[in-house]
Every structure is written in C-alpha cells, then in structure tokens.
Amino acid sequence: IHTEMFSDGMLPLVDSGVIDNSRKITHTGRTVTSFLLGSQKLYDYVHNNPGVEVLECEYTNAPSVIAKCPQMHAINSCIEVDLT
C-alpha cells in the first residue's frame, strides 16, 4: 500500500495477508501513507507499527516516487456522488 490516506477499509486485507507489501520495490514490506482516517482499531494498528510509515504528502503523491513502483494499481473510491 502506497497511499495518501490509510483507512479502515484496508485493515481486513492487511489482517488476512492479502496485502503484505512484499512485492514493493521501495519501502518493501511497509505501508506508506500521509495520514490516517478511521476508527480506534486503525490507530491502534498503526501505533508503533514498524510496518507503517507516515510521510509527507509531497512524497507519497509525487509522480516520480509513484513511477518507481512497477505494476502500480490506483483505486479511487467514494461513498456518495451527487451529480445534480
């Protein structure tokens, strides 16, 4: 995971081993994020977790950094959209 925002929705994937960050070229084995938004469970997971790095947005969102990640998949989500 290399993301601007790390949230609760990713925890089940990490907990089950679906995502382990082992195939990353940079920050191998670690989740990289700029900020967290979620429940106490998320904050407890991240607290003192060496597998999570919280870095500046300028770094996590930099095209030059993202370009170093082969086979990068981008997932953008939303809860609700009003097109009226």
N, C-alpha and C positions, 0 to 999 in steps of 0.2 A: 504494500500500500504506500503510495506517494500521493498525498492529498493536501488540499488547503484545510479542509475541515474533517476531523475524525469524529464520528458519531456512533451512537448505539447500534445502528443498523449493521455495522461491520463486525461487532463483537461475536455474534454466533458463528460467522465464517472463520474468525481467528480461533475461537474456542474449539471448534470442531476440527481444526487443522486444514481446512480447505484453503486458507491463506496462511502461508508461513514465511513469506518474503525471502525464501531461499534461492529464488532464481533471479534476484535483483543484482545488477552489476554494481550499482552504488548503494551504500547503506544495506548491504546484504544481511538478511535476517532481521531487519528492523523496519518498523513502520515509521514513515516520515510525515509529519503534519505541521501546520502552522497554528491551529487552535482546535479546541475541543468544545463540543456542544452536546450535552446529553445528561444522562442520569448519574446518580452517585456510583452505580456499578461501573460506568465508564471511567469516572475519575479515579475510583479505587484500582481499576485495571492499569491505568496509566501511571499512577503514583509510584515512583521509584522503580519503574519497569525499564530495564536496560534495552528492551526490545522496541521501545518507542522513543523517537527523537522529535522534540518540538522545536522547529526552526522558524526563521523569519519568512514571511510571505514572499519577499523578494527572491528568496532562494527556492522555496517549494514551487512557486509559479513561474520561475524563469524558463523560457523555452530552451535555453542552452543546457539547463540541468535535465529537463524532461527528455530532451533529444538523446541523452546518454542512456536512456532506458529502452533497450530493444523490446519489441512486441508490447509496447505500452498500450493499454486499453483505457479509454476515457469513458466514465459513466457519470452523466449528469442526471440528477433526479430532482423532483419537486413533489410537493404534497398537493398543491392545487394551483390551477391556472384559470384566470378569468379573462376571456378574450372579448368581452363585450365592451 
